[in-house]
Amino acid sequence: MKELVEYIVKALVDQPNEVVVVETEGESITILEIKVAPDDVGKVIGKEGRIANAIRTVVKAAAAKNKKRVTVEILTKDKEGGN
């Protein structure tokens, strides 16, 4: 899943070398946190969150095929470091 998200996000942003996807495995769910350059956050979220929702839909479909639950979070400046 992590590689899929990295591939999609890197195709959307202007600074693909700044893309970091952190995968955290839980008992019943996997969380994928996406960090991008501050200038690229809007490109990953999209108008009214449409691109973010599309990414979540693709990941959810791929996860369902493997009988897993996956959540995708896009970290913005105010969510990083607990601020």
N, CA, C and O atoms as a Maestro MAE file, in Angstrom:
{
 s_m_m2io_version
 :::
 2.0.0
}

f_m_ct {
 s_m_title
 :::
 protein
 m_atom[332] {
  # First column is atom index #
  i_m_mmod_type
  r_m_x_coord
  r_m_y_coord
  r_m_z_coord
  i_m_residue_number
  s_m_chain_name
  s_m_pdb_residue_name
  s_m_pdb_atom_name
  i_m_atomic_number
  :::
  1 25 0.815 -1.195 0.000 1 A "MET " " N  " 7
  2 3 0.000 0.000 0.000 1 A "MET " " CA " 6
  3 2 0.861 1.263 0.000 1 A "MET " " C  " 6
  4 15 0.578 2.227 -0.711 1 A "MET " " O  " 8
  5 25 1.906 1.236 0.803 2 A "LYS " " N  " 7
  6 3 2.772 2.408 0.925 2 A "LYS " " CA " 6
  7 2 3.339 2.813 -0.434 2 A "LYS " " C  " 6
  8 15 3.371 3.998 -0.768 2 A "LYS " " O  " 8
  9 25 3.778 1.851 -1.200 3 A "GLU " " N  " 7
  10 3 4.369 2.136 -2.510 3 A "GLU " " CA " 6
  11 2 3.336 2.730 -3.459 3 A "GLU " " C  " 6
  12 15 3.651 3.626 -4.241 3 A "GLU " " O  " 8
  13 25 2.104 2.233 -3.393 4 A "LEU " " N  " 7
  14 3 1.019 2.753 -4.225 4 A "LEU " " CA " 6
  15 2 0.767 4.226 -3.918 4 A "LEU " " C  " 6
  16 15 0.662 5.046 -4.831 4 A "LEU " " O  " 8
  17 25 0.669 4.556 -2.645 5 A "VAL " " N  " 7
  18 3 0.418 5.942 -2.238 5 A "VAL " " CA " 6
  19 2 1.585 6.836 -2.646 5 A "VAL " " C  " 6
  20 15 1.374 7.936 -3.158 5 A "VAL " " O  " 8
  21 25 2.807 6.373 -2.423 6 A "GLU " " N  " 7
  22 3 3.981 7.162 -2.820 6 A "GLU " " CA " 6
  23 2 3.953 7.449 -4.320 6 A "GLU " " C  " 6
  24 15 4.214 8.577 -4.737 6 A "GLU " " O  " 8
  25 25 3.645 6.454 -5.120 7 A "TYR " " N  " 7
  26 3 3.608 6.609 -6.569 7 A "TYR " " CA " 6
  27 2 2.573 7.655 -6.992 7 A "TYR " " C  " 6
  28 15 2.857 8.521 -7.820 7 A "TYR " " O  " 8
  29 25 1.382 7.568 -6.419 8 A "ILE " " N  " 7
  30 3 0.306 8.502 -6.762 8 A "ILE " " CA " 6
  31 2 0.677 9.924 -6.351 8 A "ILE " " C  " 6
  32 15 0.542 10.857 -7.142 8 A "ILE " " O  " 8
  33 25 1.142 10.087 -5.120 9 A "VAL " " N  " 7
  34 3 1.439 11.428 -4.605 9 A "VAL " " CA " 6
  35 2 2.614 12.056 -5.344 9 A "VAL " " C  " 6
  36 15 2.578 13.245 -5.662 9 A "VAL " " O  " 8
  37 25 3.645 11.281 -5.617 10 A "LYS " " N  " 7
  38 3 4.804 11.830 -6.336 10 A "LYS " " CA " 6
  39 2 4.424 12.307 -7.735 10 A "LYS " " C  " 6
  40 15 5.034 13.239 -8.259 10 A "LYS " " O  " 8
  41 25 3.426 11.676 -8.339 11 A "ALA " " N  " 7
  42 3 2.970 12.102 -9.663 11 A "ALA " " CA " 6
  43 2 2.203 13.429 -9.598 11 A "ALA " " C  " 6
  44 15 2.093 14.127 -10.606 11 A "ALA " " O  " 8
  45 25 1.678 13.776 -8.436 12 A "LEU " " N  " 7
  46 3 0.861 14.985 -8.301 12 A "LEU " " CA " 6
  47 2 1.650 16.239 -7.937 12 A "LEU " " C  " 6
  48 15 1.246 17.345 -8.294 12 A "LEU " " O  " 8
  49 25 2.767 16.084 -7.233 13 A "VAL " " N  " 7
  50 3 3.449 17.237 -6.650 13 A "VAL " " CA " 6
  51 2 4.577 17.770 -7.526 13 A "VAL " " C  " 6
  52 15 5.036 17.103 -8.453 13 A "VAL " " O  " 8
  53 25 5.018 19.002 -7.208 14 A "ASP " " N  " 7
  54 3 6.138 19.615 -7.917 14 A "ASP " " CA " 6
  55 2 7.484 19.175 -7.342 14 A "ASP " " C  " 6
  56 15 8.500 19.216 -8.037 14 A "ASP " " O  " 8
  57 25 7.495 18.756 -6.079 15 A "GLN " " N  " 7
  58 3 8.733 18.350 -5.408 15 A "GLN " " CA " 6
  59 2 8.607 16.894 -4.931 15 A "GLN " " C  " 6
  60 15 8.411 16.644 -3.742 15 A "GLN " " O  " 8
  61 25 8.719 15.945 -5.855 16 A "PRO " " N  " 7
  62 3 8.520 14.536 -5.472 16 A "PRO " " CA " 6
  63 2 9.562 14.011 -4.486 16 A "PRO " " C  " 6
  64 15 9.299 13.047 -3.767 16 A "PRO " " O  " 8
  65 25 10.735 14.629 -4.444 17 A "ASN " " N  " 7
  66 3 11.761 14.170 -3.502 17 A "ASN " " CA " 6
  67 2 11.412 14.524 -2.057 17 A "ASN " " C  " 6
  68 15 12.042 14.014 -1.131 17 A "ASN " " O  " 8
  69 25 10.420 15.387 -1.852 18 A "GLU " " N  " 7
  70 3 9.989 15.776 -0.506 18 A "GLU " " CA " 6
  71 2 8.868 14.882 0.032 18 A "GLU " " C  " 6
  72 15 8.458 15.029 1.183 18 A "GLU " " O  " 8
  73 25 8.377 13.970 -0.785 19 A "VAL " " N  " 7
  74 3 7.252 13.114 -0.377 19 A "VAL " " CA " 6
  75 2 7.754 12.024 0.570 19 A "VAL " " C  " 6
  76 15 8.708 11.304 0.273 19 A "VAL " " O  " 8
  77 25 7.082 11.925 1.717 20 A "VAL " " N  " 7
  78 3 7.383 10.878 2.689 20 A "VAL " " CA " 6
  79 2 6.065 10.227 3.083 20 A "VAL " " C  " 6
  80 15 5.116 10.910 3.468 20 A "VAL " " O  " 8
  81 25 6.012 8.903 2.984 21 A "VAL " " N  " 7
  82 3 4.832 8.162 3.412 21 A "VAL " " CA " 6
  83 2 5.266 7.238 4.549 21 A "VAL " " C  " 6
  84 15 6.144 6.391 4.382 21 A "VAL " " O  " 8
  85 25 4.633 7.420 5.705 22 A "VAL " " N  " 7
  86 3 4.958 6.618 6.882 22 A "VAL " " CA " 6
  87 2 3.813 5.636 7.110 22 A "VAL " " C  " 6
  88 15 2.652 6.032 7.214 22 A "VAL " " O  " 8
  89 25 4.152 4.360 7.185 23 A "GLU " " N  " 7
  90 3 3.147 3.307 7.378 23 A "GLU " " CA " 6
  91 2 3.211 2.815 8.819 23 A "GLU " " C  " 6
  92 15 4.268 2.409 9.302 23 A "GLU " " O  " 8
  93 25 2.059 2.856 9.503 24 A "THR " " N  " 7
  94 3 1.958 2.384 10.876 24 A "THR " " CA " 6
  95 2 0.946 1.255 10.921 24 A "THR " " C  " 6
  96 15 -0.232 1.448 10.618 24 A "THR " " O  " 8
  97 25 1.414 0.078 11.302 25 A "GLU " " N  " 7
  98 3 0.553 -1.109 11.356 25 A "GLU " " CA " 6
  99 2 -0.068 -1.230 12.743 25 A "GLU " " C  " 6
  100 15 0.633 -1.212 13.754 25 A "GLU " " O  " 8
  101 25 -1.377 -1.352 12.776 26 A "GLY " " N  " 7
  102 3 -2.084 -1.631 14.012 26 A "GLY " " CA " 6
  103 2 -2.635 -3.041 13.966 26 A "GLY " " C  " 6
  104 15 -2.370 -3.783 13.020 26 A "GLY " " O  " 8
  105 25 -3.409 -3.419 14.989 27 A "GLU " " N  " 7
  106 3 -3.983 -4.764 15.023 27 A "GLU " " CA " 6
  107 2 -4.998 -4.970 13.909 27 A "GLU " " C  " 6
  108 15 -4.995 -6.000 13.236 27 A "GLU " " O  " 8
  109 25 -5.872 -3.976 13.718 28 A "SER " " N  " 7
  110 3 -6.939 -4.159 12.739 28 A "SER " " CA " 6
  111 2 -6.895 -3.138 11.603 28 A "SER " " C  " 6
  112 15 -7.698 -3.212 10.673 28 A "SER " " O  " 8
  113 25 -5.960 -2.183 11.673 29 A "ILE " " N  " 7
  114 3 -5.934 -1.126 10.668 29 A "ILE " " CA " 6
  115 2 -4.496 -0.684 10.398 29 A "ILE " " C  " 6
  116 15 -3.638 -0.757 11.277 29 A "ILE " " O  " 8
  117 25 -4.251 -0.233 9.190 30 A "THR " " N  " 7
  118 3 -2.959 0.335 8.818 30 A "THR " " CA " 6
  119 2 -3.172 1.811 8.527 30 A "THR " " C  " 6
  120 15 -4.110 2.177 7.819 30 A "THR " " O  " 8
  121 25 -2.309 2.658 9.065 31 A "ILE " " N  " 7
  122 3 -2.402 4.101 8.840 31 A "ILE " " CA " 6
  123 2 -1.243 4.528 7.952 31 A "ILE " " C  " 6
  124 15 -0.086 4.211 8.228 31 A "ILE " " O  " 8
  125 25 -1.564 5.246 6.889 32 A "LEU " " N  " 7
  126 3 -0.558 5.802 5.993 32 A "LEU " " CA " 6
  127 2 -0.590 7.313 6.141 32 A "LEU " " C  " 6
  128 15 -1.599 7.951 5.842 32 A "LEU " " O  " 8
  129 25 0.521 7.887 6.604 33 A "GLU " " N  " 7
  130 3 0.628 9.336 6.770 33 A "GLU " " CA " 6
  131 2 1.466 9.895 5.638 33 A "GLU " " C  " 6
  132 15 2.586 9.445 5.398 33 A "GLU " " O  " 8
  133 25 0.913 10.883 4.941 34 A "ILE " " N  " 7
  134 3 1.598 11.504 3.810 34 A "ILE " " CA " 6
  135 2 2.111 12.867 4.235 34 A "ILE " " C  " 6
  136 15 1.360 13.697 4.748 34 A "ILE " " O  " 8
  137 25 3.419 13.091 4.014 35 A "LYS " " N  " 7
  138 3 4.022 14.399 4.250 35 A "LYS " " CA " 6
  139 2 4.597 14.880 2.924 35 A "LYS " " C  " 6
  140 15 5.314 14.142 2.248 35 A "LYS " " O  " 8
  141 25 4.281 16.113 2.556 36 A "VAL " " N  " 7
  142 3 4.802 16.708 1.326 36 A "VAL " " CA " 6
  143 2 5.328 18.101 1.646 36 A "VAL " " C  " 6
  144 15 5.123 18.611 2.747 36 A "VAL " " O  " 8
  145 25 6.008 18.713 0.680 37 A "ALA " " N  " 7
  146 3 6.492 20.083 0.844 37 A "ALA " " CA " 6
  147 2 5.287 20.999 1.079 37 A "ALA " " C  " 6
  148 15 4.210 20.749 0.537 37 A "ALA " " O  " 8
  149 25 5.455 22.051 1.877 38 A "PRO " " N  " 7
  150 3 4.331 22.955 2.180 38 A "PRO " " CA " 6
  151 2 3.620 23.491 0.936 38 A "PRO " " C  " 6
  152 15 2.401 23.661 0.947 38 A "PRO " " O  " 8
  153 25 4.364 23.755 -0.125 39 A "ASP " " N  " 7
  154 3 3.751 24.281 -1.349 39 A "ASP " " CA " 6
  155 2 2.916 23.234 -2.089 39 A "ASP " " C  " 6
  156 15 2.094 23.588 -2.934 39 A "ASP " " O  " 8
  157 25 3.113 21.972 -1.787 40 A "ASP " " N  " 7
  158 3 2.427 20.899 -2.503 40 A "ASP " " CA " 6
  159 2 1.200 20.352 -1.778 40 A "ASP " " C  " 6
  160 15 0.486 19.512 -2.324 40 A "ASP " " O  " 8
  161 25 0.949 20.816 -0.562 41 A "VAL " " N  " 7
  162 3 -0.174 20.280 0.219 41 A "VAL " " CA " 6
  163 2 -1.492 20.467 -0.526 41 A "VAL " " C  " 6
  164 15 -2.314 19.552 -0.565 41 A "VAL " " O  " 8
  165 25 -1.699 21.629 -1.111 42 A "GLY " " N  " 7
  166 3 -2.935 21.895 -1.840 42 A "GLY " " CA " 6
  167 2 -3.125 20.980 -3.036 42 A "GLY " " C  " 6
  168 15 -4.252 20.616 -3.372 42 A "GLY " " O  " 8
  169 25 -2.029 20.608 -3.678 43 A "LYS " " N  " 7
  170 3 -2.113 19.712 -4.837 43 A "LYS " " CA " 6
  171 2 -2.543 18.309 -4.424 43 A "LYS " " C  " 6
  172 15 -3.218 17.614 -5.184 43 A "LYS " " O  " 8
  173 25 -2.155 17.897 -3.234 44 A "VAL " " N  " 7
  174 3 -2.506 16.557 -2.756 44 A "VAL " " CA " 6
  175 2 -3.940 16.532 -2.212 44 A "VAL " " C  " 6
  176 15 -4.638 15.526 -2.336 44 A "VAL " " O  " 8
  177 25 -4.368 17.633 -1.619 45 A "ILE " " N  " 7
  178 3 -5.731 17.691 -1.077 45 A "ILE " " CA " 6
  179 2 -6.741 17.991 -2.180 45 A "ILE " " C  " 6
  180 15 -7.792 17.353 -2.241 45 A "ILE " " O  " 8
  181 25 -6.442 18.945 -3.046 46 A "GLY " " N  " 7
  182 3 -7.347 19.290 -4.144 46 A "GLY " " CA " 6
  183 2 -8.495 20.167 -3.693 46 A "GLY " " C  " 6
  184 15 -8.690 20.394 -2.499 46 A "GLY " " O  " 8
  185 25 -9.254 20.659 -4.660 47 A "LYS " " N  " 7
  186 3 -10.415 21.502 -4.344 47 A "LYS " " CA " 6
  187 2 -11.451 20.676 -3.601 47 A "LYS " " C  " 6
  188 15 -11.858 19.603 -4.045 47 A "LYS " " O  " 8
  189 25 -11.867 21.205 -2.461 48 A "GLU " " N  " 7
  190 3 -12.859 20.547 -1.606 48 A "GLU " " CA " 6
  191 2 -12.451 19.125 -1.221 48 A "GLU " " C  " 6
  192 15 -13.307 18.294 -0.918 48 A "GLU " " O  " 8
  193 25 -11.145 18.845 -1.234 49 A "GLY " " N  " 7
  194 3 -10.643 17.537 -0.818 49 A "GLY " " CA " 6
  195 2 -10.871 16.422 -1.819 49 A "GLY " " C  " 6
  196 15 -10.809 15.245 -1.464 49 A "GLY " " O  " 8
  197 25 -11.135 16.782 -3.070 50 A "ARG " " N  " 7
  198 3 -11.468 15.757 -4.067 50 A "ARG " " CA " 6
  199 2 -10.305 14.823 -4.357 50 A "ARG " " C  " 6
  200 15 -10.504 13.613 -4.461 50 A "ARG " " O  " 8
  201 25 -9.102 15.354 -4.488 51 A "ILE " " N  " 7
  202 3 -7.951 14.491 -4.790 51 A "ILE " " CA " 6
  203 2 -7.641 13.590 -3.594 51 A "ILE " " C  " 6
  204 15 -7.356 12.404 -3.756 51 A "ILE " " O  " 8
  205 25 -7.700 14.168 -2.389 52 A "ALA " " N  " 7
  206 3 -7.469 13.362 -1.185 52 A "ALA " " CA " 6
  207 2 -8.486 12.230 -1.095 52 A "ALA " " C  " 6
  208 15 -8.129 11.099 -0.765 52 A "ALA " " O  " 8
  209 25 -9.738 12.525 -1.382 53 A "ASN " " N  " 7
  210 3 -10.779 11.484 -1.354 53 A "ASN " " CA " 6
  211 2 -10.544 10.432 -2.431 53 A "ASN " " C  " 6
  212 15 -10.790 9.247 -2.207 53 A "ASN " " O  " 8
  213 25 -10.074 10.855 -3.587 54 A "ALA " " N  " 7
  214 3 -9.777 9.898 -4.654 54 A "ALA " " CA " 6
  215 2 -8.642 8.962 -4.243 54 A "ALA " " C  " 6
  216 15 -8.705 7.758 -4.489 54 A "ALA " " O  " 8
  217 25 -7.603 9.520 -3.618 55 A "ILE " " N  " 7
  218 3 -6.491 8.689 -3.133 55 A "ILE " " CA " 6
  219 2 -7.013 7.683 -2.109 55 A "ILE " " C  " 6
  220 15 -6.666 6.503 -2.156 55 A "ILE " " O  " 8
  221 25 -7.847 8.157 -1.186 56 A "ARG " " N  " 7
  222 3 -8.401 7.258 -0.164 56 A "ARG " " CA " 6
  223 2 -9.250 6.159 -0.790 56 A "ARG " " C  " 6
  224 15 -9.215 5.015 -0.337 56 A "ARG " " O  " 8
  225 25 -10.011 6.495 -1.826 57 A "THR " " N  " 7
  226 3 -10.859 5.506 -2.494 57 A "THR " " CA " 6
  227 2 -10.021 4.418 -3.162 57 A "THR " " C  " 6
  228 15 -10.330 3.232 -3.051 57 A "THR " " O  " 8
  229 25 -8.955 4.830 -3.856 58 A "VAL " " N  " 7
  230 3 -8.085 3.853 -4.521 58 A "VAL " " CA " 6
  231 2 -7.427 2.942 -3.489 58 A "VAL " " C  " 6
  232 15 -7.373 1.726 -3.674 58 A "VAL " " O  " 8
  233 25 -6.925 3.530 -2.404 59 A "VAL " " N  " 7
  234 3 -6.265 2.734 -1.364 59 A "VAL " " CA " 6
  235 2 -7.262 1.797 -0.685 59 A "VAL " " C  " 6
  236 15 -6.941 0.646 -0.389 59 A "VAL " " O  " 8
  237 25 -8.468 2.296 -0.444 60 A "LYS " " N  " 7
  238 3 -9.491 1.460 0.188 60 A "LYS " " CA " 6
  239 2 -9.835 0.259 -0.696 60 A "LYS " " C  " 6
  240 15 -10.007 -0.852 -0.195 60 A "LYS " " O  " 8
  241 25 -9.934 0.480 -1.996 61 A "ALA " " N  " 7
  242 3 -10.233 -0.616 -2.925 61 A "ALA " " CA " 6
  243 2 -9.100 -1.631 -2.951 61 A "ALA " " C  " 6
  244 15 -9.347 -2.837 -2.938 61 A "ALA " " O  " 8
  245 25 -7.871 -1.157 -2.986 62 A "ALA " " N  " 7
  246 3 -6.718 -2.067 -2.989 62 A "ALA " " CA " 6
  247 2 -6.630 -2.834 -1.668 62 A "ALA " " C  " 6
  248 15 -6.290 -4.016 -1.653 62 A "ALA " " O  " 8
  249 25 -6.936 -2.159 -0.569 63 A "ALA " " N  " 7
  250 3 -6.880 -2.803 0.748 63 A "ALA " " CA " 6
  251 2 -7.986 -3.852 0.875 63 A "ALA " " C  " 6
  252 15 -7.767 -4.916 1.454 63 A "ALA " " O  " 8
  253 25 -9.162 -3.559 0.341 64 A "ALA " " N  " 7
  254 3 -10.276 -4.507 0.425 64 A "ALA " " CA " 6
  255 2 -9.942 -5.800 -0.306 64 A "ALA " " C  " 6
  256 15 -10.348 -6.884 0.114 64 A "ALA " " O  " 8
  257 25 -9.209 -5.679 -1.388 65 A "LYS " " N  " 7
  258 3 -8.795 -6.866 -2.136 65 A "LYS " " CA " 6
  259 2 -7.923 -7.776 -1.267 65 A "LYS " " C  " 6
  260 15 -7.963 -9.000 -1.392 65 A "LYS " " O  " 8
  261 25 -7.129 -7.150 -0.377 66 A "ASN " " N  " 7
  262 3 -6.261 -7.904 0.531 66 A "ASN " " CA " 6
  263 2 -6.907 -8.134 1.895 66 A "ASN " " C  " 6
  264 15 -6.252 -8.602 2.827 66 A "ASN " " O  " 8
  265 25 -8.197 -7.802 2.010 67 A "LYS " " N  " 7
  266 3 -8.941 -7.947 3.266 67 A "LYS " " CA " 6
  267 2 -8.276 -7.199 4.421 67 A "LYS " " C  " 6
  268 15 -8.108 -7.741 5.513 67 A "LYS " " O  " 8
  269 25 -7.901 -5.943 4.160 68 A "LYS " " N  " 7
  270 3 -7.291 -5.097 5.182 68 A "LYS " " CA " 6
  271 2 -8.029 -3.777 5.245 68 A "LYS " " C  " 6
  272 15 -8.753 -3.415 4.318 68 A "LYS " " O  " 8
  273 25 -7.843 -3.055 6.347 69 A "ARG " " N  " 7
  274 3 -8.382 -1.705 6.492 69 A "ARG " " CA " 6
  275 2 -7.211 -0.734 6.516 69 A "ARG " " C  " 6
  276 15 -6.251 -0.916 7.265 69 A "ARG " " O  " 8
  277 25 -7.302 0.289 5.693 70 A "VAL " " N  " 7
  278 3 -6.223 1.271 5.601 70 A "VAL " " CA " 6
  279 2 -6.820 2.670 5.672 70 A "VAL " " C  " 6
  280 15 -7.823 2.963 5.022 70 A "VAL " " O  " 8
  281 25 -6.190 3.528 6.469 71 A "THR " " N  " 7
  282 3 -6.573 4.931 6.570 71 A "THR " " CA " 6
  283 2 -5.435 5.763 6.013 71 A "THR " " C  " 6
  284 15 -4.267 5.495 6.291 71 A "THR " " O  " 8
  285 25 -5.778 6.781 5.221 72 A "VAL " " N  " 7
  286 3 -4.777 7.682 4.655 72 A "VAL " " CA " 6
  287 2 -4.959 9.053 5.283 72 A "VAL " " C  " 6
  288 15 -6.055 9.613 5.269 72 A "VAL " " O  " 8
  289 25 -3.866 9.594 5.840 73 A "GLU " " N  " 7
  290 3 -3.888 10.925 6.439 73 A "GLU " " CA " 6
  291 2 -2.863 11.798 5.734 73 A "GLU " " C  " 6
  292 15 -1.743 11.364 5.464 73 A "GLU " " O  " 8
  293 25 -3.255 13.023 5.441 74 A "ILE " " N  " 7
  294 3 -2.338 13.985 4.840 74 A "ILE " " CA " 6
  295 2 -1.970 14.982 5.929 74 A "ILE " " C  " 6
  296 15 -2.816 15.725 6.427 74 A "ILE " " O  " 8
  297 25 -0.696 14.983 6.286 75 A "LEU " " N  " 7
  298 3 -0.240 15.850 7.361 75 A "LEU " " CA " 6
  299 2 0.071 17.236 6.817 75 A "LEU " " C  " 6
  300 15 0.863 17.394 5.888 75 A "LEU " " O  " 8
  301 25 -0.564 18.231 7.411 76 A "THR " " N  " 7
  302 3 -0.279 19.621 7.063 76 A "THR " " CA " 6
  303 2 0.593 20.213 8.154 76 A "THR " " C  " 6
  304 15 0.851 19.563 9.167 76 A "THR " " O  " 8
  305 25 1.039 21.420 7.958 77 A "LYS " " N  " 7
  306 3 1.974 22.052 8.887 77 A "LYS " " CA " 6
  307 2 1.430 22.072 10.310 77 A "LYS " " C  " 6
  308 15 2.184 21.841 11.255 77 A "LYS " " O  " 8
  309 25 0.115 22.345 10.487 78 A "ASP " " N  " 7
  310 3 -0.449 22.420 11.837 78 A "ASP " " CA " 6
  311 2 -0.631 21.053 12.493 78 A "ASP " " C  " 6
  312 15 -0.830 20.986 13.706 78 A "ASP " " O  " 8
  313 25 -0.570 19.955 11.725 79 A "LYS " " N  " 7
  314 3 -0.711 18.620 12.313 79 A "LYS " " CA " 6
  315 2 0.641 17.980 12.618 79 A "LYS " " C  " 6
  316 15 0.705 17.027 13.395 79 A "LYS " " O  " 8
  317 25 1.712 18.480 12.030 80 A "GLU " " N  " 7
  318 3 3.027 17.897 12.271 80 A "GLU " " CA " 6
  319 2 3.516 18.277 13.659 80 A "GLU " " C  " 6
  320 15 3.312 19.401 14.118 80 A "GLU " " O  " 8
  321 25 4.158 17.338 14.314 81 A "GLY " " N  " 7
  322 3 4.758 17.602 15.613 81 A "GLY " " CA " 6
  323 2 3.773 17.916 16.713 81 A "GLY " " C  " 6
  324 15 4.160 18.451 17.752 81 A "GLY " " O  " 8
  325 25 2.502 17.595 16.507 82 A "GLY " " N  " 7
  326 3 1.510 17.801 17.541 82 A "GLY " " CA " 6
  327 2 1.033 19.231 17.665 82 A "GLY " " C  " 6
  328 15 0.310 19.541 18.612 82 A "GLY " " O  " 8
  329 25 1.395 20.101 16.774 83 A "ASN " " N  " 7
  330 3 0.956 21.513 16.850 83 A "ASN " " CA " 6
  331 2 -0.284 21.746 16.031 83 A "ASN " " C  " 6
  332 15 -0.789 22.868 15.981 83 A "ASN " " O  " 8
  :::
 }
 m_bond[331] {
  # First column is bond index #
  i_m_from
  i_m_to
  i_m_order
  :::
  1 1 2 1
  2 2 3 1
  3 3 4 2
  4 3 5 1
  5 5 6 1
  6 6 7 1
  7 7 8 2
  8 7 9 1
  9 9 10 1
  10 10 11 1
  11 11 12 2
  12 11 13 1
  13 13 14 1
  14 14 15 1
  15 15 16 2
  16 15 17 1
  17 17 18 1
  18 18 19 1
  19 19 20 2
  20 19 21 1
  21 21 22 1
  22 22 23 1
  23 23 24 2
  24 23 25 1
  25 25 26 1
  26 26 27 1
  27 27 28 2
  28 27 29 1
  29 29 30 1
  30 30 31 1
  31 31 32 2
  32 31 33 1
  33 33 34 1
  34 34 35 1
  35 35 36 2
  36 35 37 1
  37 37 38 1
  38 38 39 1
  39 39 40 2
  40 39 41 1
  41 41 42 1
  42 42 43 1
  43 43 44 2
  44 43 45 1
  45 45 46 1
  46 46 47 1
  47 47 48 2
  48 47 49 1
  49 49 50 1
  50 50 51 1
  51 51 52 2
  52 51 53 1
  53 53 54 1
  54 54 55 1
  55 55 56 2
  56 55 57 1
  57 57 58 1
  58 58 59 1
  59 59 60 2
  60 59 61 1
  61 61 62 1
  62 62 63 1
  63 63 64 2
  64 63 65 1
  65 65 66 1
  66 66 67 1
  67 67 68 2
  68 67 69 1
  69 69 70 1
  70 70 71 1
  71 71 72 2
  72 71 73 1
  73 73 74 1
  74 74 75 1
  75 75 76 2
  76 75 77 1
  77 77 78 1
  78 78 79 1
  79 79 80 2
  80 79 81 1
  81 81 82 1
  82 82 83 1
  83 83 84 2
  84 83 85 1
  85 85 86 1
  86 86 87 1
  87 87 88 2
  88 87 89 1
  89 89 90 1
  90 90 91 1
  91 91 92 2
  92 91 93 1
  93 93 94 1
  94 94 95 1
  95 95 96 2
  96 95 97 1
  97 97 98 1
  98 98 99 1
  99 99 100 2
  100 99 101 1
  101 101 102 1
  102 102 103 1
  103 103 104 2
  104 103 105 1
  105 105 106 1
  106 106 107 1
  107 107 108 2
  108 107 109 1
  109 109 110 1
  110 110 111 1
  111 111 112 2
  112 111 113 1
  113 113 114 1
  114 114 115 1
  115 115 116 2
  116 115 117 1
  117 117 118 1
  118 118 119 1
  119 119 120 2
  120 119 121 1
  121 121 122 1
  122 122 123 1
  123 123 124 2
  124 123 125 1
  125 125 126 1
  126 126 127 1
  127 127 128 2
  128 127 129 1
  129 129 130 1
  130 130 131 1
  131 131 132 2
  132 131 133 1
  133 133 134 1
  134 134 135 1
  135 135 136 2
  136 135 137 1
  137 137 138 1
  138 138 139 1
  139 139 140 2
  140 139 141 1
  141 141 142 1
  142 142 143 1
  143 143 144 2
  144 143 145 1
  145 145 146 1
  146 146 147 1
  147 147 148 2
  148 147 149 1
  149 149 150 1
  150 150 151 1
  151 151 152 2
  152 151 153 1
  153 153 154 1
  154 154 155 1
  155 155 156 2
  156 155 157 1
  157 157 158 1
  158 158 159 1
  159 159 160 2
  160 159 161 1
  161 161 162 1
  162 162 163 1
  163 163 164 2
  164 163 165 1
  165 165 166 1
  166 166 167 1
  167 167 168 2
  168 167 169 1
  169 169 170 1
  170 170 171 1
  171 171 172 2
  172 171 173 1
  173 173 174 1
  174 174 175 1
  175 175 176 2
  176 175 177 1
  177 177 178 1
  178 178 179 1
  179 179 180 2
  180 179 181 1
  181 181 182 1
  182 182 183 1
  183 183 184 2
  184 183 185 1
  185 185 186 1
  186 186 187 1
  187 187 188 2
  188 187 189 1
  189 189 190 1
  190 190 191 1
  191 191 192 2
  192 191 193 1
  193 193 194 1
  194 194 195 1
  195 195 196 2
  196 195 197 1
  197 197 198 1
  198 198 199 1
  199 199 200 2
  200 199 201 1
  201 201 202 1
  202 202 203 1
  203 203 204 2
  204 203 205 1
  205 205 206 1
  206 206 207 1
  207 207 208 2
  208 207 209 1
  209 209 210 1
  210 210 211 1
  211 211 212 2
  212 211 213 1
  213 213 214 1
  214 214 215 1
  215 215 216 2
  216 215 217 1
  217 217 218 1
  218 218 219 1
  219 219 220 2
  220 219 221 1
  221 221 222 1
  222 222 223 1
  223 223 224 2
  224 223 225 1
  225 225 226 1
  226 226 227 1
  227 227 228 2
  228 227 229 1
  229 229 230 1
  230 230 231 1
  231 231 232 2
  232 231 233 1
  233 233 234 1
  234 234 235 1
  235 235 236 2
  236 235 237 1
  237 237 238 1
  238 238 239 1
  239 239 240 2
  240 239 241 1
  241 241 242 1
  242 242 243 1
  243 243 244 2
  244 243 245 1
  245 245 246 1
  246 246 247 1
  247 247 248 2
  248 247 249 1
  249 249 250 1
  250 250 251 1
  251 251 252 2
  252 251 253 1
  253 253 254 1
  254 254 255 1
  255 255 256 2
  256 255 257 1
  257 257 258 1
  258 258 259 1
  259 259 260 2
  260 259 261 1
  261 261 262 1
  262 262 263 1
  263 263 264 2
  264 263 265 1
  265 265 266 1
  266 266 267 1
  267 267 268 2
  268 267 269 1
  269 269 270 1
  270 270 271 1
  271 271 272 2
  272 271 273 1
  273 273 274 1
  274 274 275 1
  275 275 276 2
  276 275 277 1
  277 277 278 1
  278 278 279 1
  279 279 280 2
  280 279 281 1
  281 281 282 1
  282 282 283 1
  283 283 284 2
  284 283 285 1
  285 285 286 1
  286 286 287 1
  287 287 288 2
  288 287 289 1
  289 289 290 1
  290 290 291 1
  291 291 292 2
  292 291 293 1
  293 293 294 1
  294 294 295 1
  295 295 296 2
  296 295 297 1
  297 297 298 1
  298 298 299 1
  299 299 300 2
  300 299 301 1
  301 301 302 1
  302 302 303 1
  303 303 304 2
  304 303 305 1
  305 305 306 1
  306 306 307 1
  307 307 308 2
  308 307 309 1
  309 309 310 1
  310 310 311 1
  311 311 312 2
  312 311 313 1
  313 313 314 1
  314 314 315 1
  315 315 316 2
  316 315 317 1
  317 317 318 1
  318 318 319 1
  319 319 320 2
  320 319 321 1
  321 321 322 1
  322 322 323 1
  323 323 324 2
  324 323 325 1
  325 325 326 1
  326 326 327 1
  327 327 328 2
  328 327 329 1
  329 329 330 1
  330 330 331 1
  331 331 332 2
  :::
 }
}
